[in-house]
Amino acid sequence: MKPALFWSALLVLMLGLSYQPAGEEQHPPGPGRVLVVVPLGDPSPKLVENVAGSLKKRFNFQVLVNDGVPLPRSAWYLPRKRWRAEKLLDFLDTLELGENVWRVAGITEEPISTTKGKRYDWGIAGLATIGGRNSVFSSWLFKRWKAKHHQRYLRAMDNLVLHEVGHNLGLDHCPLKRCIMADAKGSARKAAMQSSNEFCPRCTEKLRVHLKDKKIRGKWSEKELAILRKTGWLPESD
């Protein structure tokens, strides 16, 4: 895909941005499907372990952890002292990760950003492409919780990782605030607090081929199900 087409298709999504290239094939899992977690800029081994664990717990494809790599200087944005997420996605494409690599998830503890509307440099927690290969996410926006509210921190990172990889697996945003795929609307911390850390019935159905547990998880109110029906994401009840 040409770079110009790639970046012109970016849309604002929950914790970062993503886009859907027209006609891109949505690959089902199969033998040799591997998602590789790539530590960027020396994140803590415990954080990397938790990220990989979140993915292994939910999905039926293989999850491997690559050796850590330095953040590329080409992605550094000096005026705001943070790393441009779209350039990190490009950087992940340059790494030699093996023939069977199907998806790549970059994890860092450094601040990341991208362009959102008229704001050239907008701080984000993650960036992914809908149906694409790469995602990148950062714990930076949740760092205030790491020491005093550690379980909240872990839960927020779990939600973030599943959200961004969910985009790579073909999901767009969900209208339900408690769904993992909800749009953060510019506030990653608020979205993490509101989330049930479960995929709603609509998103579960769309992801079913990739999930270990194919049942609908969590409790969803009649009001929430009505929202899905109203938007055409669930059939009207008989």
C-alpha positions in Angstrom: 0.0 0.0 0.0 1.3 3.4 -0.9 2.2 5.7 2.1 -0.1 8.5 1.0 -3.1 6.2 0.8 -2.2 4.6 4.1 -2.1 7.9 6.1 -5.0 9.6 4.3 -7.3 6.8 5.5 -6.6 7.2 9.2 -9.7 7.8 11.3 -10.1 8.8 14.9 -10.7 5.6 17.1 -10.8 4.8 20.7 -7.3 5.1 22.1 -5.5 6.1 19.0 -6.4 6.2 15.3 -7.0 3.5 12.7 -8.3 3.0 9.2 -9.9 0.3 6.9 -8.2 -0.1 3.5 -10.8 -0.7 0.9 -11.0 -4.4 0.0 -8.3 -5.6 2.4 -8.7 -9.3 3.2 -9.6 -10.3 6.7 -7.4 -13.4 7.3 -8.7 -16.1 9.6 -6.4 -17.8 12.0 -4.7 -21.0 10.9 -1.6 -23.1 11.2 1.4 -20.8 11.8 -0.6 -17.7 12.5 1.7 -15.8 14.9 1.3 -12.4 16.7 4.7 -11.1 17.8 4.9 -8.6 20.7 7.9 -6.3 20.2 9.1 -4.3 23.3 10.1 -0.8 22.1 12.6 1.3 24.1 13.1 -1.1 27.1 9.7 -1.3 28.8 9.6 -3.3 32.0 9.7 -7.1 31.5 6.6 -7.4 33.8 4.6 -5.1 31.5 5.7 -7.1 28.4 4.7 -10.3 30.2 1.3 -8.9 31.1 0.7 -7.7 27.5 1.5 -11.1 26.1 -0.6 -12.8 28.8 -3.6 -10.7 27.9 -3.4 -11.7 24.3 -2.7 -15.4 25.0 -5.7 -15.5 27.4 -8.2 -14.2 24.9 -7.1 -15.4 21.4 -6.4 -18.7 19.8 -3.4 -17.7 17.7 0.1 -18.1 18.8 1.7 -15.1 20.7 5.5 -14.8 20.9 7.6 -12.1 22.5 10.5 -10.7 20.4 13.7 -9.3 21.8 13.5 -5.6 22.7 14.6 -3.0 20.2 15.4 0.7 20.7 12.9 3.3 19.6 13.9 4.7 16.2 15.2 8.2 16.2 13.1 8.9 13.1 9.9 8.7 15.2 11.1 11.3 17.8 9.2 14.5 17.8 11.4 17.0 19.6 9.0 19.9 20.1 6.7 17.8 22.3 9.4 15.2 23.4 7.4 12.2 22.4 7.3 9.5 19.7 5.2 9.6 16.6 3.0 6.5 16.6 2.5 6.3 12.8 6.3 6.3 12.4 6.5 3.5 14.9 4.0 1.5 12.9 6.2 2.0 9.8 9.3 1.0 11.9 7.7 -2.3 12.9 7.4 -3.2 9.2 11.2 -2.9 8.9 12.0 -5.6 11.6 13.0 -9.1 10.6 10.6 -11.1 12.7 10.2 -14.4 10.8 8.2 -15.8 7.9 5.1 -16.8 9.9 4.5 -13.4 11.5 0.8 -12.4 11.0 0.4 -9.5 13.4 2.9 -7.3 15.3 2.1 -5.5 18.5 4.7 -2.9 19.7 4.7 -2.0 23.4 6.4 0.9 25.1 6.3 3.0 28.3 7.3 6.2 26.4 4.8 8.9 25.4 3.4 8.5 21.9 1.3 10.8 19.7 -0.1 11.3 16.2 -2.2 13.9 14.2 -5.9 14.2 15.2 -7.9 16.6 13.1 -6.3 20.1 13.3 -4.0 19.0 16.1 -0.7 17.9 14.6 0.6 16.3 17.7 -2.1 14.7 19.9 -1.0 12.4 22.8 -2.5 8.9 22.5 -2.4 5.5 24.2 -2.4 3.4 21.0 -2.6 3.4 17.3 -3.7 0.5 15.0 -5.0 -0.1 11.5 -8.3 -1.9 11.0 -7.5 -5.2 9.4 -3.8 -4.2 9.2 -0.7 -5.9 10.5 0.7 -3.6 13.1 -0.4 -1.9 16.3 1.5 0.1 18.9 0.5 1.0 22.4 2.0 2.8 25.4 1.5 2.7 29.2 2.4 6.4 29.5 -1.1 7.8 30.0 -1.8 5.3 32.8 1.5 5.7 34.6 -0.1 7.7 37.5 -2.0 4.4 38.4 1.1 2.1 38.3 2.2 2.6 41.9 -0.9 3.6 43.9 -3.6 1.8 41.8 -1.7 -1.1 40.3 -4.7 -3.3 39.6 -6.4 -0.4 37.8 -3.2 0.1 35.8 -3.1 -3.6 34.8 -6.8 -3.5 33.9 -6.3 -0.4 31.7 -3.4 -2.0 29.9 -5.4 -5.2 29.3 -8.2 -3.1 27.8 -5.8 -1.1 25.7 -4.0 -4.1 24.2 -7.2 -5.9 23.4 -8.7 -2.8 21.8 -5.8 -2.1 19.5 -5.3 -5.7 18.4 -9.1 -5.8 18.0 -8.7 -3.1 15.3 -6.0 -5.2 13.6 -8.5 -8.2 13.6 -11.1 -6.1 11.8 -13.2 -4.4 14.5 -14.2 -0.7 14.3 -15.5 1.2 17.2 -18.5 0.0 19.2 -21.3 2.2 20.5 -21.3 0.6 23.9 -19.2 2.4 26.5 -18.5 -0.8 28.4 -17.2 -2.7 25.4 -13.5 -3.1 24.9 -14.0 -1.5 21.5 -15.6 1.7 22.7 -14.4 5.0 21.4 -12.3 6.8 24.0 -13.3 10.2 22.5 -10.0 11.8 23.5 -9.8 10.4 27.1 -8.0 7.0 27.4 -8.2 7.0 31.2 -11.9 7.7 31.3 -12.6 5.0 28.7 -10.5 2.5 30.6 -12.5 3.2 33.8 -15.8 2.8 32.0 -14.9 -0.4 30.2 -16.1 -3.9 31.4 -12.9 -5.3 29.8 -15.1 -7.6 27.7 -16.2 -7.7 24.1 -19.9 -7.0 23.7 -22.2 -9.5 21.9 -21.6 -7.7 18.6 -17.8 -7.6 18.9 -17.7 -11.2 20.2 -19.5 -12.4 17.1 -17.2 -10.5 14.8 -14.1 -11.9 16.6 -15.4 -15.4 17.3 -13.0 -17.1 14.8 -10.1 -15.7 16.8 -11.3 -16.2 20.4 -10.5 -19.1 22.7 -13.7 -18.6 24.6 -16.4 -18.1 22.0 -19.2 -17.4 24.4 -20.5 -13.9 25.1 -18.7 -12.8 28.3 -20.0 -10.3 30.9 -23.5 -9.1 31.5 -25.1 -6.7 29.0 -28.3 -4.8 29.8 -31.4 -4.7 27.7 -30.6 -1.0 27.1 -27.2 -1.9 25.7 -28.6 -4.6 23.5 -31.3 -2.1 22.3 -28.5 0.2 21.2 -26.9 -2.5 19.2 -30.2 -3.4 17.6 -30.9 0.3 16.8 -27.6 0.7 15.0 -28.2 -2.6 13.1 -25.5 -4.6 14.9 -28.0 -7.0 16.4 -31.1 -8.4 14.8 -34.5 -7.1 16.1 -35.9 -9.6 18.7 -38.9 -11.6 17.7 
